[in-house]
Amino acid sequence: MVDLKGQYEGIKEQVNSSITEVLDSSAFINGPHVHAFQKELEDYLEVKHVIPCANGTDALQICMMGLGLEPGDEVITADFTFAATVEVIALLNLTPVLVDVEPDSFNIDPKAIEKAITPKTKAIVPVHLFGQCANMDAIMELAEKHNLYVIEDNAQAIGASYISQDGKKQKAGAIGHVASTSFFPSKNLGCYGDGGAIFTNDDDLAHTIRGMVNHGMYKRYHHDVVGVNSRLDSIQAAVLRAKLPNLDAYNKKRREAAEKYTKAFEGQSDIITPKVLREEADGHVFHQYTLRILNEKRDNLVQHLNDNGVPCGVYYPIPLHLQKAYVDERYNEADFPVTNQLVKEVISLPMHTELDDEQIEYITNLVIDFVNN
Ligand SMILES: Cc1ncc(COP(=O)(O)O)c(C=O)c1O
C-alpha cells in the first residue's frame, strides 16, 4: 500500500545526517531537533502553537484533557473512522456519540451532528478522512451556535487546505479550537516510528497542553494537573524535519496518482471514484484513494487483487457503533444508513509518493477487468 523504502531513497542523505546529529548530540528527548521541528511545523501550518507528542492517539486524548472535558460530557464524532478517535473519548469516561457520514466525502455529516446535539454535548471531533477536510463551515457554525469545542482529527489530511465560505484559506488542523495529527510511518507526513502533534491558536490551551504532555509539570517536579508522558523523540523529529520540506511535493504526487486512477475508472458503472469536493489544488491530499465498488463485488475484488499481488485495504470494514467495544443501546441502525453501506463497498488502492504509471495501469486494468466479468 505504501513504498516507504522508495521514498527514503530520495531523502536518504538528509535523513541520515539528521539522525547522525541526534546520535552525536545524545539529546534523545526534547533535543534541538524537536524544538526546530515544532517551529517549522508552526510556520508550515500557520498556527501559533504545535505541541509534539508520542502518537496521534495520545494527541487526541490530550486535546480532550486540555479542554477540560469531564466524565459524562458528550463528544460527537464520525461512525466511519479509525477507532482511535472513539477510543480516547471512552478512555476519558466521556460519552462518545457516533453519527453518520456523507456518502461522497466519507466525512461526518453536519446534519447528523445537529440532530445529535444535547445539553450534555461539549465537543465535536470531525475526522478529515482519507485526506479531505470535513465540512468545517457547517461544523464551526454549529459549534458557535451551541457553544461547543471543535477538535479536528487531522491524522489523515496534513497539508490539505480548506477555503471557508468567507474566502479564508487555512490548513487542515488550523480551523477548529485544537487539532491532533499522527506521524505514523504511512501517513502523508510520517516518521520512522510513532509520533504525533497537537495544534492550536489558543495561547492558554497551548500552555495547559504543554504541561500535560509532560506529567502535568509547568515547573520541574511541580505537578499542577494530571498529565501523561507523551513525547516525540528527537530521532523522529530529525526524520520529520527532513521530510517536512517535501510534504507539498509528496501531496502533489499523491494527487497526480489519484487523478490517473480516476481517469482510468471513468465510465465504469460499478465503480464510484472519490469525489474531490473543493477546487483548490491542495483541497484533497489523498492519504487514501478509496473507491466504492457496487453490486456486492467488493469482497471478491479484494481477493482478486491480493491473488494478483496488488495490496489493497478496506478502511473501514465495521462501523464503530457495531464494534464490540462501542456498542450501545442508544444507537439506532436507521441513523447510520451511509456508514452501513460504505463498509460493504469501500476499497483503498495503493497510494503513495512512488507510484508510477506502469503500476497504476496494472492496478486499474485488474480492477476494471474484474468488475466487468
Ligand atoms: C483518523 C485517525 N485518528 C487517529 C489515529 C491515531 O494515530 P496513531 O496511530 O499515531 O496513534 C489514526 C491513525 O491511524 C487515524 O487514522
Ligand as a Chemical Component Dictionary entry (heavy atoms), coordinates in Angstrom:
data_LIG
# 
_chem_comp.id                   LIG 
_chem_comp.type                 NON-POLYMER 
_chem_comp.pdbx_formal_charge   0 
_chem_comp.three_letter_code    LIG 
# 
loop_
_chem_comp_atom.comp_id 
_chem_comp_atom.atom_id 
_chem_comp_atom.alt_atom_id 
_chem_comp_atom.type_symbol 
_chem_comp_atom.charge 
_chem_comp_atom.model_Cartn_x 
_chem_comp_atom.model_Cartn_y 
_chem_comp_atom.model_Cartn_z 
_chem_comp_atom.pdbx_ordinal 
LIG C1 C1 C 0 -8.155 9.197 11.834 1  
LIG C2 C2 C 0 -7.070 8.752 12.761 2  
LIG N1 N1 N 0 -7.040 9.220 14.009 3  
LIG C3 C3 C 0 -6.078 8.850 14.879 4  
LIG C4 C4 C 0 -5.092 7.967 14.521 5  
LIG C5 C5 C 0 -4.113 7.529 15.542 6  
LIG O1 O1 O 0 -2.787 7.815 15.242 7  
LIG P1 P1 P 0 -1.595 6.954 15.867 8  
LIG O2 O2 O 0 -1.559 5.649 15.166 9  
LIG O3 O3 O 0 -0.388 7.795 15.617 10 
LIG O4 O4 O 0 -1.869 6.803 17.318 11 
LIG C6 C6 C 0 -5.061 7.464 13.217 12 
LIG C7 C7 C 0 -4.013 6.524 12.817 13 
LIG O5 O5 O 0 -4.137 5.671 12.017 14 
LIG C8 C8 C 0 -6.086 7.859 12.312 15 
LIG O6 O6 O 0 -6.121 7.400 11.052 16 
# 
loop_
_chem_comp_bond.comp_id 
_chem_comp_bond.atom_id_1 
_chem_comp_bond.atom_id_2 
_chem_comp_bond.value_order 
_chem_comp_bond.pdbx_ordinal 
LIG C1 C2 SING 1  
LIG C2 N1 SING 2  
LIG C2 C8 DOUB 3  
LIG N1 C3 DOUB 4  
LIG C3 C4 SING 5  
LIG C4 C5 SING 6  
LIG C4 C6 DOUB 7  
LIG C5 O1 SING 8  
LIG O1 P1 SING 9  
LIG P1 O2 DOUB 10 
LIG P1 O3 SING 11 
LIG P1 O4 SING 12 
LIG C6 C7 SING 13 
LIG C6 C8 SING 14 
LIG C7 O5 DOUB 15 
LIG C8 O6 SING 16 
# 
